[in-house]
Amino acid sequence: MATLAAPNPWLDQHYAAAQTLVRIGRRRRLNLLIAGSGEPTVVFAAGLIGTTLHWARVQRALALKTCTVAFDKAGIGFSDPGPLPRTASAIVEDLRAALTAADIAPPYVLVGHSAGGPQMRLFAFSYPQEVVGMVMVDSSSEHQYRRMDDATGARDGETLRRELRRTYSRLARLARAGALTPGTPDYDRAVGPPSPTLTTAVQTAHAVQRTSPAFWRALRSESAAADSVSSDEVAAARRSLGDMPLIVLTAGKFPPRPEETVAATEARHELWRTMHEEIAALSTRGDRRTVEGAGHSIQLDKPEAVIAATEEVLAMARAG
C-alpha cells in the first residue's frame, strides 16, 4: 500500500471538505473553491471525473495574482446531484448560477481541461461579453470520438466507451446498494490506490465521493452525452472569438489504446493536434503549444506550463 503524504494543513483546509456551497436551486448547491482577489477572475473547469482537487497546484499559484474559482460539477466532488442528463449546457448554466450566487462578477478567464474544455468554450460562445480570455488544457473537441474512429477506420473506440458506460452503471448500482466496500475489486476500481500526494483526510473525502451513487450516475450521464448532445450543443453555438487571448496546450504524451497499432495511434495523435489547431483558430490571437513530457492531465504533470499560459492570457486580457 502506498504511503500517504505527511500532514499538510493547506491541503486539508481546501480539499478535505466542501469550501463554499452556493445554492443554485431549492435543493441544490454547487461547491466552489474561491481564492485570491483581483480581476479578471480565473475559472477552472475540470475534466470528466475531475474535482477542484485537480487544480490544486495551479490554483494556489494563480490565486497570488488574481481571484480564482474552481468548482465541482453537480454530483461530483462536494456538489449536490443535479437533474439528468448532465450535458455541457447544464454544466455551464450551473456554473453561471453559482458564480452569480457567490457574487463573482465577470470578466472571466476560463481554463478548461479535457471535457471541461468544450464546456468552457460553450460558456464563451454563449456569453462572449463575460469572457476575456481562455486556456484550453489538452481539451476535448466536439464529436472527437467519431472523428478519431473515422481517422483510424476502426470502431474500437466506441466499444471501449460502451464498456466504460456499463462500468459506470454497475458501480452506481453497487454504490446504491452499499456494496462498494474496501477490499473488493470494484472498490479498487472506483477509488483507486491511496495517493502519496494526498493526506489521510483528503484521501478519505475522495473515497467517500467515489463510493457515492450520485458520482457514478453523473459520470455515466456526462460521458454518454459527450459525443452526442453535448458535442451538438457546442458545435451549434460555435462562433469566432475575435481577438480574445487563447492558448491551447497539447499533451506531448499520447498513449495507445489496448492492442492498437503504432500507425493508428499516430493517426489519432495527429488528429488530436489538428483539433487543437482548430480550437486555436477560433481567435486571431489563438496559439497552440505542445507540452513535452506531459500526459493528458497537464495540470498535474506540468502545472508550471498551465500557470505560465494562464498568466500570459491574464496579461493580454488586462492590456486589452
Buried (B, 14 or more C-beta within 10 A) or exposed (E): EEEBBEEBEEBBEBBBEBBBBBEBEEEBBBBBBBBBEBBBBBBBBBBBBBBBBBBBBBBBBBBEBBBBBBBBBBBBBBBBBBEBBBBBBBBBBBBBBBBEBBEBEBBBBBBBBBBBBBBBBBBBBBEBEBBBBBBBBBBBBBBBBBBBBBBBEBEBBBEEBEEBBEBBBBBBBBBBEEEBEEEEEBBEBBBEEBBEBBBEBBBEBBBEBBBBBBBBBBBBBBBBBBBBBBBBBBBEBBEEBEEBBBBBBBBBBBEEBEEBEEEBBBBBBEBBBEBBEBBBBBBEBBBBBBBEEBBBBBBBBBBEBBBBBBBBBBEBBBEE
